[in-house]
Amino acid sequence: MAKSKVAVLKTEPGTVLEDYGKLLRMADYQQHLPKDKETALKINISWHVFYPACSTTPWQLEGVIKTMLEDGYPVESLYGAHNRTVVVSAKKGEIANKHKPVLEKYGIRNIHLYENEDWVTYHPKGEILVLHDIYKGGIQIPKRLIGSNIIQMPTMKTHVFTTMTGAMKNAFGGLLHEKRHWTHSVIHETLVDLLTIQKEIHPGLFAVMDGTFAGDGPGPRCMVPHVKDYILASSDLVAIDAVSAHMMGMDPLELRFIRIAHEKGLGCGDFNEIEIVGEDVSEVNWQFKRDCNTFASRGQKCIYWGPLKFAEKFLLRTFLAPWSYLASILYHDYYWYPFKGKKRVEEALKTKWGQLFQKY
């Protein structure tokens, strides 16, 4: 059995679009994404403001589109795919993060999966760990994604719930509806369930990860951004997350979602068993922080895993639930960003990648 392959390159703003082309071809992306199928470009918007390392970068999106069009993928077969959450606006985010002008430049359809799209009950063939218990009425997924290739487009960053977040977590936004926060208490098992479903519904599955900026700390929003200049690609979502975790200074198999997926044979989570082409990252260790929290995430963890666990359903799945959405918005948008995040953004915009961002 062939090893899982992850392509890794270092890049610079002046060559990043060409480097993305080189990266995808090194990862043999055309072997994994049939040209006779539609391909969803699953854009990651973790915040509706620009914050470095938080969301898909415009050069990541453009590099993928440009490469696919050069390699003969029909323009009409590609589409940008967005999800909705109860606390983040994809409509604002696609403008703030400059995704929309990239899609418009190349004439790519822009589809918000919660607008005028059919959602259907899906019955997975493989073993499901938790989703049947969470969604008693059935697992609802967007009909459009069934039979479509998908490219997950995350960034390299840490996360308050999963320690790090990447390709596997990116499906959390695309496949599940806005009540996906119901799964946070079993988030690791949920990500494995979603990978099981993805392997059943997508004829082609691929991931492209941007680490030009990488985020350290209480992600996906309240992080310290660092310029790292790396980009990654793979057809194995478990393997690309494992390599990213290793580079951040973590043992991938200590991360529950990676370990479970590895043990179930959904991909390779053992860094030493992955074929890495391009850059040698075996000695890369950014020593990113683990188990970081904000005031908001501490409160969430009290509900999901702490002393308020007994009240989780009452607080988050009844008429009371909007209190949590409001609390998150007030904390992140009206306290943390103006008083802490904005200064970090201003500094990041002075870097080479910040200057490229401003040119879009």
Beta strands, then each sheet from edge to edge (+ up, - down):
strand 1: 5-10
strand 2: 39-43
strand 3: 78-82
strand 4: 109-112
strand 5: 119-122
strand 6: 139-142
strand 7: 149-153
strand 8: 155-159
strand 9: 163-165
strand 10: 205-216
strand 11: 224-234
strand 12: 275-278
sheet 1: 4+ 3+ 2+ 7+ 10+ 11- 1+ 12+
sheet 2: 4+ 3+ 2+ 7+ 10+ 8+ 9-
sheet 3: 5+ 6-
end
